């Protein structure tokens, strides 16, 4: 008995994808580095601006006594400023319009505000791939962002091999 499969109907997009403003989240880890590579490849393809974003969350220091909290915050701020300086000096963003957003606050609320303020088309973030128990205890920034954002979110996991393609290929029409 021969079974003939019906052809799969192609879904046609009504409009072209427009990516002019891409927020790339960084915590200066290896997975953030991978996310930046993907964000840069997409930005080059679409002639988009990168908003390199790092948010210092009070979760890391707010429960300490005031003197210790202030000292911890200052160290976190200095480390963030150094991390951003290192990225800028590395030349990886060369040739791509970019802006640095170093912010303080609750991560999701700050991301939400920045997405609206800068009219972001895409958020790119790395995910550390923590297990359920660790995620339950410390949360997942990437998950919080992709579940709540009102724009597309690209997450780059810790098991992504190799570098992002230098150029994102346009699909032939």
N, C-alpha and C positions, 0 to 999 in steps of 0.2 A: 504494500500500500504506500502510495506516495502522498506526502503532505506538502502542499504549496503554502509558503508563508506569505502573508500580505506584506507589501513594502512598508517600511517605516516612513511616515510622513515627516518631512523636514519642517522644523519650526523656524519661521523667519522673524527676525527682529524688526520691529517697527521703526527703530531709530538706532543711530550709531552710538557707540559708547564714547563718552567724552570724559577724559580724565585730565584735568588741568591742575588740580591741587591734591597732592598725596601727603598724608601725614604718616611718617614712619616713627613708631615708638621705639625708644631705646632704653635699656638698662645697662648697656655696655657689655653685655654677655655675648657668648658665641652665637646664641640663637638670635639675638638682636642684630648681630653682624650679618647673619644670613638674611634676616628680614630687610635690612638696609640694602643688601645686594639686589634683592628682588624689587624693592621699591625704586632703586636707581635704574634698573633695567626697564621697568614700566615707564618711569619718568622720561627716560631717553626716547622711548618709542612714541610717547604721546606728547612730547615737548611740554612736560608738566613741571610744576614747581614742587620741590620737596619741603615739607615742614618737619624738620628733625626735632622730635619732641621727647623730653625727659621730664618726668613729674616726681618731685620729692614728696612722698606721702608722709603725713604726720603719724601714721601707724607705727613707724619704726622708732619713734622717739617720744611720743606724747604721754606715755605712762611712766616715764622716768621723772625723778625730781627735777624742778625747774632748772637748776644749774647744769645738771647732767644732760637734760633735754636740749638746752641751748648749745652746749658743746657738741653733742651728737649731731644736731642739725647743721652746725657750722662745718663739721667734718664731712657730712653728706653733701652739702652744697659745694665745698671745695672739690670733692671727688667728682661730682657731676660736672663742674666747670672744667676740670682737667680732662675728663672723658670726652667732653664735647670738643675741647681744644685739640685733643689727640686725633679725633675724627676729622676735624677741619684741616689740620696740618698734614694728615695722611694723603690728601689730594683726591680721596675717593669721590668727593662731591664736585670735583672740578668739571666744569662744562654743564652742570645742571643747576638751574636757578634754585636757590634754597634759602631757608630762613630757619633759625634756631629758636625753639620755644622751650625755655627752661622755666618750669612752673612749680609752685608749691600748692598742695591741696590733695583732696580725695581724688584718687586716680580717675574713676569713672566720671564724676561730676566735672572735673577739669577737662577730660577728653571731650565730653559732651559740649561744654562751653566753647572749646577751641574749634570743634567741628563746625558749629554754627557760626562762630565769629569769622572764621577763615573760609567758610563755604567749602569744606573738604569733600572731595569726590570719592576717596578711597583711604582707608586706614590700613596700614601694614604693620603687623606686630609678630614678634616671635613668641613661641610658646615652649615652655620648658618641659612639658609632658610629664608633669608630676603625677604620681599615683593618686587614687581616690582619697586615701587618708591624709596625705600632705595637702591635697587640694581643699579638703574639708577644713583643715586647720588653718591654712594660710591663704586660701582662695586662689583663684586663677584670674589674673588680670586680663589675659587674652579672652577667656571665656566671658568675663563680665562685659568686655567691649563688644565682642561679636553678637552677644545676645541682646544688647540694648541699643547699639548704634543704628541710626537711620540712614546710613550709607553702607556700601559694601565694605567688608573687612577681609583682608587676606592674612591668614595665619600661617607662619612658617614654623614647622615643628623641628624638634631636636634631631630627628633622624633623616632630615633632608640631606642627601649626599651631594657633594660637589658645590660648585658655585652657580649662581643664577646665570642664565644665558645673558650674554652681553647685550643682545637685542631681542626683544620680544617680537616674534614673527607675526605679521598680520595674516589673518586667514584669507586665502584667495576667494574671490567672489565667483 
